Amino acid sequence: MLYLHVNNKTIRGSLAKQLLRLGKLLPHFADHGPVNLGKLFTTEVSADYRWPKDLTAAWIPLKYARLEFVSAKRGKSPNVILQFHGGAYVSGYSDMYRKSAVKYYRISCGTDVVSLDYRLAPENPYPAALEDAVESYRYLLDAGYAADHIIVVGDSAGGGLALALGLWLRDQKIALPKAIITMSAWTDLAQEGESYLRNFTLDPLLGAGTNPLDVRAYAGEHDLHEPTISPAYGTFNGFPPMMMHVGSFELLESDTLSVARKASEVGVDVSVSIYRGMFHVFQLAFGLIPEAAKAWAEIGDFIQGQFGCTYSFQKAE
């Protein structure tokens, strides 16, 4: 079943979009142009990052990648959120996603949050990121988390990776997670969705008259219609409930809508929220714009419903 919500834009959100277009909020865009997607929203992983006092964080090495495990100092939760970062598969894990991990913790009744720092393209093209995603999921299962106590989340490329993981798990007959949450998921590397034309001049980050998505950096010579590269071309039988967010001005709007339609047609419960006038991964503006605050509240409600817990919003310090 498809649940579609359309959210009206706000004045502050519209202003933020215009500032993005002018390169005010993303100086890397102003300096290097829209092609350098690896600089999008990015900071480094700080050695001295200040975690909130009630949380603890630790690195867990995998074969080729690593996980950052965030939990309460009082002890671990029976539930866990597995986060895949965005960045077109070329931009790495950063302090911004640590802030996102804290946000997920705050809105999910104190659920553990594990973020995957996966291998990056072009040095490590497909299927490297997918292999790392599979290993991260297996790690959680081996650590004692039941599949129905795991929610996989991701933004942009991370959203596509979350869906690709689901496709791989299903085809391998491995239990899928409790739910999947995506923000501005990049699911169509073939770029055949109608919004690639409709929003070409409207998207302040990925459009603006150029094509900034270097699909071959990750896909290499593989078929761009391969579902674990472009989940928009997959089938979603057997998938868990999904929540999908997207902005109406996004080049990638159809990436979300096509997946949502296909999944709902085979009986998957899909909740889609379209935010009018919003840009790519606007949720990572956090409290700066009302749309981001509302989106996080929706995500919190969804997680609460899936895990059956109650929470109150707390400041992510």
N, C-alpha and C positions, 0 to 999 in steps of 0.2 A: 504494500500500500504506500502511496506517495502522499506525504504531507508537505504542502508548499506554503511558505510564509514569505510575504513581500514586505520589507521594512522601508518606511519612508526615510529620505535623507534629512539631515539636520544642517543648520547653517554652519556650525563648527566643522562638521564632516566635509561639507562642500569647500570650505576654506582650506582645510588640510589637503584636499585633492588638488586645489589650484596651486598651493605652495609646493606640492610634490612636482607638479608640472613645471614649475619655475626652477626646480632644483634646489629649493631652500632647505627642505628637510633631509634630502639625500645628497650631501655635497659630493659624494663619490660619483653620482650620476652627472652632476654638473662638471666635474673634473674630467671624467673619462667617457661620458656618453652612455646611452642606454644599452650598448652592446655588452658592456662589462657587467653581466648579471652577477658575477661572483662577488661584487662589492655591495650588492643590494642588502640594505639593512644590517650590514655586517660589522661586528667588532671581533676582537680576538678572544680566546679563552684565557682569562686572566689567572695568573698563579695566585693572586691575593684576593680573589673574588670574595665579597662579604655576603655570606649566606645569612638568612634570618637566624636569630639566636636559638629558635626552637627546632631547627633542622640540622641534619648532618648529611654530608655528601662524600662519596668515595668513588674512585675509578675502578672499574672491573675490566681486565684485559680479555679480549677475545682472540681468535686466531689471527685476524688481520685488522680488526677494528677494536673499539673499546666502548664501554657503557659508563655513563655517570649515573650513579644510584643515589637518589634523594629520598630521605625518609625522616620521620620524626625522631628526635633523640630518645623519646620514651619507648621506642620500639617499632618494629615493622608492622605493616598493615597486611591483612589477608588478601587485599586487592592491589592491583598495580596498573599504572598507565605507562604504556610504552610509546615514547615520543620519537618521531622521525622528523628531522629538521628539513627545511626547504633550501633553495639556492641553486636550482637547475642542475643538481648533481655535481656542481663544480665549486660550490661554496660550502665551507665546513661549519661544524658546530661552533657556537659562540656564546658569549655572555648573554646575548639577547634570548637564547633558548634556555639558558639557566633561569632567566626571569620568567619565561614561559612555564618552565617546570614548576617553579614556585607557585605560579598562578594556578596551574592544574591541581597542585596539592591543596591550595586554599579552597578551591571550589568543589572538592571531591571528598569531603569528610576526612581529610588527612590520609588520602591514598598515596602509597609509594609511587614515585615517578622515576622511570628509567629512560634516559635519553641515549640514543645510539649515535656515536660519532663514526659514521661509516666512511669507507674509502671513496675518494673523489675522482671524477673524470677531469681531464681526459687521460690522466695517467692510469686510472683504473676504470675503464668503461664497463658497460653492461656485460656480464651480470654481477659485477662486484658488489654494488649497493644491495641488490636483492639477496645475494649470498650472505652478506653481513646482517641483513634484516632477518633472514631465516635463522641464522645462528643466535641472534639476540632473543628471538622468540623461543627457540629451543632452550636457551640458557634459563629463561624464566620458568619454563615447564620443569626443567631439571632441578631448579631451585625450590620447587614445591608449590608454585602458583598454578592453580587449575586454570584451564583455558577459559572457563566461564567466569574467572576472576581477573581477566586481562582485558583492558580496552586499549586499542591501538589508535594513535592520533598522529596527524601529520599535516603540514602546510605546504602548499605548492608542490615541488618535487617530492617532499615528504608525504604529502597526501596521496600522490600517485604510487609511491612506494608502499604505503599502507595497503592500498587496494591490490597492488601486485603481490604482496605477501599473502593476502587473502586468497587470491587465485591460485598461488603455488600451494598453499596449505590444503585447500580443497582438493586440488588435483592429486595431491600426495596422500589424501585421506587422513590428514592430521587435523585434530580438532581446531576449529577457528576460534578467534577471541569472542568475548561477550558482545563487543560492539566495535565499530570503526567510526572515527570522527575525522573529517577533512576540512581544511580551510583553503579555498582557492586551489583545489587539487589540479596538478598538471597531469592529465590523463591521455592527452591526444598529441603525441609528438609528431604525428603526421600532419597536424594543423589543418584538419579538414572540417572542423566545426564551424558553424555559421557565424559565431561571434568573432572569429579571427578576421572577418571582413567587416562585420557590423560595428565592432568596437575598435577598429584599427586606429582611428584618429581620436578616440575618446579615452583610451587607457593612458593615464599619465605616466605609467612606469614601463609597461611592456609594449605600448603602441607608439603613439606620437610620430607616425610616419616612417618608422623603421621596423625591422623584424629583429628583436634582440635575443631570440631563443636559439642557441646553437645546439640543435637536437643531436647532431652527429658527435658532439663531444662525449655524450653518454652512450648513444645507441651504436656508434661506430658504423659498420656496414650491415648491421642487422636490419631486418624488416621493421619499419616503423609501426606496422600494424600488429606486431607481436604483442599479445595481451599483457605479458609481464613487463613490457616496455611502455606500452600505451594501453592501460586498462580500459579505456573507452571502447576498445574493440573486443573485450572479453565478454563472458557470460557470468551471471551472478547468482545462479541457482545455489541454494544452500548457504548464502551469506547471512551474517548476523545483522541486527538492526544497524542503521547508519544515520549519522547526522552530517550534513554537508552544507557549508557556508560558501557564499560567493558574492562578489560585488557586480552590480549590473553594468558597470563600465569596463569590466575586465575583458581583456583579449581572450582569457581562458574561461569565460562564463559557460560556454557550451561544453567544456570539459567536464564540469560538474553536472550540468543538466542532462547530458546524454547518458552518463553513468546512472544517474538517479532514475531516469525513465526506464532504462533496460533492467535495472534491479527491481523496480516496483512491478514491472510486467511479469516477473517470475515469482512474485509474492514476498519480496523482501520489504520490510518496513523501513522506509527512507524518509527522513525529515530534512527538507531543503529550505534554507533561509537565503533569500536574495536581498541584498542590501542595496537600495537604489543609490546610484551615483558613487558607490564605493570602489576603491582601488584594490590592487592585489595585496592580499594578506593584511588588510586594514586592522585586523584584530591585534597585530603586534604593535599598534599605537597605544595599546592598553588603555589607560584612563584619559588619554589626551583628547579623544573624541567620543561622543555619546554612542556612536554605532559600535565601537569596540567594546565598550562597557556592556552594552546590551547583548552583543554576541557572546561574550564570556558568561553572562548570566544564563543565556540559553544553553550553552555547553554544560554549565554546572547543573542545570535542571535535568538535562539528558543523562549525565553521569549518575546523578542521584537516583533517577528512575531505573537505570540499569543495575547499579550496585545495591539499590534498596536502602540507601543511607540518607541521613539528613545532615544539613550543614548550615552554617551562616557565613556570609562573606567576611573575610578578614583581609586586612591590608597586607599585601605582599611587600615586605620591607626590603 
